[in-house]
Amino acid sequence: MSEGRFAGLYDAFFDVFLRGIQRRVAKIAARHKCRRIVDLGCGTGSQCVLLHNKKFNVTGIDLSSKMLEIARKKNAEISFLQRDITSTGFPDSHFDCAIISFVLHMNSKETERKILDEAKRIVSRNGIIIITDYSKPSTWKGKIVEIPLKIIENLALEYHKKNYRRYMGRGAMDFLIEDNNLSVAERHRFYSGVIEVIVAKNEKE
Ligand SMILES: C[S@@+](CC[C@H](N)C(=O)[O-])C[C@H]1O[C@@H](n2cnc3c(N)ncnc32)[C@H](O)[C@@H]1O
């Protein structure tokens, strides 16, 4: 799997659209008094840099060396690790918060489950998991806003495209929450409901 193909273009295309969402995520983390945060599938590291600048202790993890190369150039102080986020190697309950942003829709259902299981394992009890991903728009405006996103997703690698279609086809964020039994405390909608940020409480034993 290589998501690095468009790494050099990622920020140019998405930074401006993601900035407001990333700021909201930082506010949520502050409100929940998170200190140690892991960004699972951090990509080019923009969210990590924002959090680092706000004095959070943040670790970014991604599989793509090209994405991480860009992330490390942005800030050499942040720990950016090249690992599979289904098996991070961190001890149980090491973090207060895990962020999973635009990662689940591109993975298979099995991998999605493994990523969420790993997030639950490395986040402390009553810590939070913040997931940003696509939602099903319920209005015409939302359906129109969704069109450019569908075009962008269509440019992705074959496995990514296939998983995106499966994710959307089965009900996107609503299904993700239900299927993984997530205990959702907050839902924040962006761009006419096409993108959602959810905050799930980590209610492990
Ligand atoms: C669409 S990018 C999103 C990047 C960033 N989170 C954001 O919101 O801009 C998805 C990232 O997840 C990473 N990724 C997907 N599955 C992964 C896995 N199993 N282990 C590590 N990284 C993964 C990809 O390499 C890619 O950089």
The ligand as an SDF file (V2000), in Angstrom:
LIG
                    3D

 27 29  0  0  0  0  0  0  0  0999 V2000
   -5.9370   10.5680    3.6210 C   0  0  0  0  0  0  0  0  0  0  0  0
   -4.4910   10.5440    4.6060 S   0  0  0  0  0  0  0  0  0  0  0  0
   -5.0080   11.5290    6.0070 C   0  0  0  0  0  0  0  0  0  0  0  0
   -3.8500   12.1940    6.6720 C   0  0  0  0  0  0  0  0  0  0  0  0
   -4.1890   13.0320    7.8810 C   0  0  0  0  0  0  0  0  0  0  0  0
   -4.6970   12.2190    8.9790 N   0  0  0  0  0  0  0  0  0  0  0  0
   -5.1820   14.1050    7.5440 C   0  0  0  0  0  0  0  0  0  0  0  0
   -6.2510   14.1750    8.1610 O   0  0  0  0  0  0  0  0  0  0  0  0
   -4.8610   14.9230    6.6710 O   0  0  0  0  0  0  0  0  0  0  0  0
   -4.5340    8.9070    5.2960 C   0  0  0  0  0  0  0  0  0  0  0  0
   -3.1900    8.5230    5.9300 C   0  0  0  0  0  0  0  0  0  0  0  0
   -3.3790    7.3480    6.6910 O   0  0  0  0  0  0  0  0  0  0  0  0
   -2.2360    6.5350    6.5290 C   0  0  0  0  0  0  0  0  0  0  0  0
   -2.6130    5.1410    6.8230 N   0  0  0  0  0  0  0  0  0  0  0  0
   -3.6630    4.4380    6.3490 C   0  0  0  0  0  0  0  0  0  0  0  0
   -3.6780    3.2000    6.8530 N   0  0  0  0  0  0  0  0  0  0  0  0
   -2.6160    3.1130    7.6840 C   0  0  0  0  0  0  0  0  0  0  0  0
   -2.0740    2.0770    8.5010 C   0  0  0  0  0  0  0  0  0  0  0  0
   -2.6510    0.8580    8.5820 N   0  0  0  0  0  0  0  0  0  0  0  0
   -0.9640    2.3410    9.2330 N   0  0  0  0  0  0  0  0  0  0  0  0
   -0.3680    3.5630    9.1810 C   0  0  0  0  0  0  0  0  0  0  0  0
   -0.8270    4.5830    8.4190 N   0  0  0  0  0  0  0  0  0  0  0  0
   -1.9250    4.3540    7.6750 C   0  0  0  0  0  0  0  0  0  0  0  0
   -1.8240    6.7570    5.0810 C   0  0  0  0  0  0  0  0  0  0  0  0
   -0.4620    6.4180    4.8560 O   0  0  0  0  0  0  0  0  0  0  0  0
   -2.1100    8.2410    4.9060 C   0  0  0  0  0  0  0  0  0  0  0  0
   -0.9800    9.0360    5.1680 O   0  0  0  0  0  0  0  0  0  0  0  0
  1  2  1  0
  2  3  1  0
  2 10  1  0
  3  4  1  0
  4  5  1  0
  5  6  1  0
  5  7  1  0
  7  8  2  0
  7  9  1  0
 10 11  1  0
 11 12  1  0
 11 26  1  0
 12 13  1  0
 13 14  1  0
 13 24  1  0
 14 15  1  0
 14 23  1  0
 15 16  2  0
 16 17  1  0
 17 18  1  0
 17 23  2  0
 18 19  1  0
 18 20  2  0
 20 21  1  0
 21 22  2  0
 22 23  1  0
 24 25  1  0
 24 26  1  0
 26 27  1  0
M  CHG  2   2   1   9  -1
M  END
$$$$
